[in-house]
Amino acid sequence: MITALQLADGVLALLWALLRTGGVVMMAPLLGAIYIPNRIRILLAMVLAFALLPAAGPAPDLEPVSPAGVVAIARELAIGITIGFVLKLATEAALLAGQLVSTGMGLSFATVVDPQNGGMPLLGRFYVIVASLLLLATNAHLSLIALVAQSYAVAPVGAATLAAPEARLVVDFAGLMFAGALQLSLPAVVAILMVNVAFGVISRAAPTLNLFAVGFPITILLGLVILVVTLRTQGPVWDELLGAAFGLIGRLFGGG
């Protein structure tokens, strides 16, 4: 029979585990998307905390309202946010790639109002959807949960910390996001650039031709065709980005 003291210890351990899982749900792609209601995100964080309770272990011997307890709470939130933020950086390459392609195609005039990212280009939304589907198709969400579980062994609750060299790795990882965005958008950007150069030559030969009325639809149509053709070649780029993200999370908190 469970005593009141054991129940209180279990609830306290659950709350400590909820700090880290809450930070992950707050920042991770899909889980932390703005279109997911706050109640659902809180429920997901609580379910993850309950499922990972055996890995998290007992609650630390700290008073939550003490200075040491407040610092420990902040550390747990920071660890969870860092884990989700690294994975979010990998998927943010999709948004940047969509912005680059949209600018070349002329679709940057039409934006989707997004409370999280501001004015998101239409192709940015498309790339984000593709990245989200790939996350689910490759079971990246399960790998993320496994890494969070491993992080409790490497960085125990209440005693974990993030050193400055490790934080530097997260900052350096942002460079890979820009490189991935260029790899995703480069074929379409180069093809659209060649089309614009051709239209420039035509405008010199026929100055009276209304290139805006003629070239704009052609540029959009060609851009969409190139987008569909190059979509199949994006798999290796996403594998590299997601692999690097999970590798960094593993080095930071998973013992990898």
Contacts in CASP RR format, 6 or more apart in sequence:
PFRMAT RR
TARGET T0000
AUTHOR 0000-0000-0000
METHOD contacts of the structure
MODEL  1
MITALQLADGVLALLWALLRTGGVVMMAPLLGAIYIPNRIRILLAMVLAF
ALLPAAGPAPDLEPVSPAGVVAIARELAIGITIGFVLKLATEAALLAGQL
VSTGMGLSFATVVDPQNGGMPLLGRFYVIVASLLLLATNAHLSLIALVAQ
SYAVAPVGAATLAAPEARLVVDFAGLMFAGALQLSLPAVVAILMVNVAFG
VISRAAPTLNLFAVGFPITILLGLVILVVTLRTQGPVWDELLGAAFGLIG
RLFGGG
9 58 0 8 1.000
9 59 0 8 1.000
10 53 0 8 1.000
10 59 0 8 1.000
12 59 0 8 1.000
13 53 0 8 1.000
13 56 0 8 1.000
13 57 0 8 1.000
13 58 0 8 1.000
13 59 0 8 1.000
14 46 0 8 1.000
14 49 0 8 1.000
14 50 0 8 1.000
14 53 0 8 1.000
15 59 0 8 1.000
16 56 0 8 1.000
16 59 0 8 1.000
16 60 0 8 1.000
16 76 0 8 1.000
16 157 0 8 1.000
16 158 0 8 1.000
17 49 0 8 1.000
17 50 0 8 1.000
17 52 0 8 1.000
17 53 0 8 1.000
17 56 0 8 1.000
17 57 0 8 1.000
17 152 0 8 1.000
17 157 0 8 1.000
18 45 0 8 1.000
18 46 0 8 1.000
18 49 0 8 1.000
19 73 0 8 1.000
19 76 0 8 1.000
19 77 0 8 1.000
19 80 0 8 1.000
20 49 0 8 1.000
20 56 0 8 1.000
20 76 0 8 1.000
20 77 0 8 1.000
20 79 0 8 1.000
20 80 0 8 1.000
20 83 0 8 1.000
20 148 0 8 1.000
20 151 0 8 1.000
20 152 0 8 1.000
20 157 0 8 1.000
21 45 0 8 1.000
21 46 0 8 1.000
21 48 0 8 1.000
21 49 0 8 1.000
21 52 0 8 1.000
21 80 0 8 1.000
21 148 0 8 1.000
22 45 0 8 1.000
22 48 0 8 1.000
22 49 0 8 1.000
22 77 0 8 1.000
22 80 0 8 1.000
23 45 0 8 1.000
23 77 0 8 1.000
23 80 0 8 1.000
23 81 0 8 1.000
23 83 0 8 1.000
23 84 0 8 1.000
24 31 0 8 1.000
24 45 0 8 1.000
24 48 0 8 1.000
24 80 0 8 1.000
24 81 0 8 1.000
24 83 0 8 1.000
24 84 0 8 1.000
24 144 0 8 1.000
24 148 0 8 1.000
25 31 0 8 1.000
25 32 0 8 1.000
25 41 0 8 1.000
25 44 0 8 1.000
25 45 0 8 1.000
25 48 0 8 1.000
26 32 0 8 1.000
26 41 0 8 1.000
26 80 0 8 1.000
26 81 0 8 1.000
26 84 0 8 1.000
27 80 0 8 1.000
27 81 0 8 1.000
27 83 0 8 1.000
27 84 0 8 1.000
27 85 0 8 1.000
27 87 0 8 1.000
27 88 0 8 1.000
28 83 0 8 1.000
28 84 0 8 1.000
28 87 0 8 1.000
28 88 0 8 1.000
28 144 0 8 1.000
29 87 0 8 1.000
29 88 0 8 1.000
29 91 0 8 1.000
29 131 0 8 1.000
29 132 0 8 1.000
29 135 0 8 1.000
30 36 0 8 1.000
30 132 0 8 1.000
30 135 0 8 1.000
30 136 0 8 1.000
30 141 0 8 1.000
31 41 0 8 1.000
31 44 0 8 1.000
31 141 0 8 1.000
32 41 0 8 1.000
33 116 0 8 1.000
34 114 0 8 1.000
34 115 0 8 1.000
34 116 0 8 1.000
48 145 0 8 1.000
48 148 0 8 1.000
49 56 0 8 1.000
51 145 0 8 1.000
52 145 0 8 1.000
52 148 0 8 1.000
52 149 0 8 1.000
52 152 0 8 1.000
55 149 0 8 1.000
55 150 0 8 1.000
55 152 0 8 1.000
55 153 0 8 1.000
56 152 0 8 1.000
56 157 0 8 1.000
57 152 0 8 1.000
57 156 0 8 1.000
57 157 0 8 1.000
59 157 0 8 1.000
60 72 0 8 1.000
60 156 0 8 1.000
60 157 0 8 1.000
60 158 0 8 1.000
60 159 0 8 1.000
62 68 0 8 1.000
62 69 0 8 1.000
62 72 0 8 1.000
62 158 0 8 1.000
63 69 0 8 1.000
64 70 0 8 1.000
64 73 0 8 1.000
69 158 0 8 1.000
72 157 0 8 1.000
72 158 0 8 1.000
72 159 0 8 1.000
75 158 0 8 1.000
75 160 0 8 1.000
75 161 0 8 1.000
75 162 0 8 1.000
76 157 0 8 1.000
76 158 0 8 1.000
76 160 0 8 1.000
78 162 0 8 1.000
79 151 0 8 1.000
79 155 0 8 1.000
79 160 0 8 1.000
79 162 0 8 1.000
79 253 0 8 1.000
80 148 0 8 1.000
82 162 0 8 1.000
82 170 0 8 1.000
82 252 0 8 1.000
82 253 0 8 1.000
83 144 0 8 1.000
83 147 0 8 1.000
83 148 0 8 1.000
83 151 0 8 1.000
83 249 0 8 1.000
83 252 0 8 1.000
83 253 0 8 1.000
84 144 0 8 1.000
85 170 0 8 1.000
86 170 0 8 1.000
86 173 0 8 1.000
86 245 0 8 1.000
86 248 0 8 1.000
86 249 0 8 1.000
86 252 0 8 1.000
87 140 0 8 1.000
87 144 0 8 1.000
87 242 0 8 1.000
87 245 0 8 1.000
87 246 0 8 1.000
87 249 0 8 1.000
89 173 0 8 1.000
89 174 0 8 1.000
89 176 0 8 1.000
89 177 0 8 1.000
89 245 0 8 1.000
90 176 0 8 1.000
90 177 0 8 1.000
90 241 0 8 1.000
90 242 0 8 1.000
90 244 0 8 1.000
90 245 0 8 1.000
91 128 0 8 1.000
91 131 0 8 1.000
91 132 0 8 1.000
91 135 0 8 1.000
91 241 0 8 1.000
92 177 0 8 1.000
93 131 0 8 1.000
93 177 0 8 1.000
93 178 0 8 1.000
93 180 0 8 1.000
93 181 0 8 1.000
93 184 0 8 1.000
93 241 0 8 1.000
94 124 0 8 1.000
94 127 0 8 1.000
94 128 0 8 1.000
94 130 0 8 1.000
94 131 0 8 1.000
94 181 0 8 1.000
94 184 0 8 1.000
95 117 0 8 1.000
95 120 0 8 1.000
95 124 0 8 1.000
95 127 0 8 1.000
95 128 0 8 1.000
96 177 0 8 1.000
96 178 0 8 1.000
96 181 0 8 1.000
96 185 0 8 1.000
97 124 0 8 1.000
97 127 0 8 1.000
97 180 0 8 1.000
97 181 0 8 1.000
97 182 0 8 1.000
97 184 0 8 1.000
97 185 0 8 1.000
98 121 0 8 1.000
98 123 0 8 1.000
98 124 0 8 1.000
98 126 0 8 1.000
98 127 0 8 1.000
98 181 0 8 1.000
98 184 0 8 1.000
98 185 0 8 1.000
99 108 0 8 1.000
99 121 0 8 1.000
99 123 0 8 1.000
99 124 0 8 1.000
100 181 0 8 1.000
100 182 0 8 1.000
100 185 0 8 1.000
100 189 0 8 1.000
101 107 0 8 1.000
101 123 0 8 1.000
101 124 0 8 1.000
101 185 0 8 1.000
101 188 0 8 1.000
101 189 0 8 1.000
101 192 0 8 1.000
101 223 0 8 1.000
101 227 0 8 1.000
102 108 0 8 1.000
102 121 0 8 1.000
102 122 0 8 1.000
102 123 0 8 1.000
102 124 0 8 1.000
103 121 0 8 1.000
104 189 0 8 1.000
104 192 0 8 1.000
104 193 0 8 1.000
104 196 0 8 1.000
104 219 0 8 1.000
105 123 0 8 1.000
105 188 0 8 1.000
105 192 0 8 1.000
105 219 0 8 1.000
105 220 0 8 1.000
105 223 0 8 1.000
105 224 0 8 1.000
106 216 0 8 1.000
106 219 0 8 1.000
106 220 0 8 1.000
107 121 0 8 1.000
107 122 0 8 1.000
107 123 0 8 1.000
107 220 0 8 1.000
108 121 0 8 1.000
110 121 0 8 1.000
110 122 0 8 1.000
111 119 0 8 1.000
111 120 0 8 1.000
111 121 0 8 1.000
111 122 0 8 1.000
112 119 0 8 1.000
112 120 0 8 1.000
112 121 0 8 1.000
112 122 0 8 1.000
112 125 0 8 1.000
113 119 0 8 1.000
113 120 0 8 1.000
114 120 0 8 1.000
114 125 0 8 1.000
120 128 0 8 1.000
123 227 0 8 1.000
126 227 0 8 1.000
127 184 0 8 1.000
130 231 0 8 1.000
130 234 0 8 1.000
131 238 0 8 1.000
134 140 0 8 1.000
134 235 0 8 1.000
134 238 0 8 1.000
134 242 0 8 1.000
135 141 0 8 1.000
135 242 0 8 1.000
138 242 0 8 1.000
140 242 0 8 1.000
140 246 0 8 1.000
143 246 0 8 1.000
144 246 0 8 1.000
144 249 0 8 1.000
147 246 0 8 1.000
147 249 0 8 1.000
147 250 0 8 1.000
147 253 0 8 1.000
147 254 0 8 1.000
148 253 0 8 1.000
150 250 0 8 1.000
150 253 0 8 1.000
150 254 0 8 1.000
150 255 0 8 1.000
151 160 0 8 1.000
151 252 0 8 1.000
151 253 0 8 1.000
151 254 0 8 1.000
153 254 0 8 1.000
154 253 0 8 1.000
154 254 0 8 1.000
154 255 0 8 1.000
155 161 0 8 1.000
155 253 0 8 1.000
160 253 0 8 1.000
162 252 0 8 1.000
166 251 0 8 1.000
166 252 0 8 1.000
169 248 0 8 1.000
169 251 0 8 1.000
169 252 0 8 1.000
170 248 0 8 1.000
170 252 0 8 1.000
173 244 0 8 1.000
173 245 0 8 1.000
173 248 0 8 1.000
176 241 0 8 1.000
176 244 0 8 1.000
177 241 0 8 1.000
180 237 0 8 1.000
180 240 0 8 1.000
180 241 0 8 1.000
183 237 0 8 1.000
184 234 0 8 1.000
184 237 0 8 1.000
187 226 0 8 1.000
187 230 0 8 1.000
187 233 0 8 1.000
188 223 0 8 1.000
188 226 0 8 1.000
188 227 0 8 1.000
188 230 0 8 1.000
191 222 0 8 1.000
191 223 0 8 1.000
191 226 0 8 1.000
192 219 0 8 1.000
192 222 0 8 1.000
192 223 0 8 1.000
192 226 0 8 1.000
195 218 0 8 1.000
195 219 0 8 1.000
195 222 0 8 1.000
196 219 0 8 1.000
199 211 0 8 1.000
199 215 0 8 1.000
199 219 0 8 1.000
200 211 0 8 1.000
202 209 0 8 1.000
202 211 0 8 1.000
203 209 0 8 1.000
203 211 0 8 1.000
247 256 0 8 1.000
250 256 0 8 1.000
END
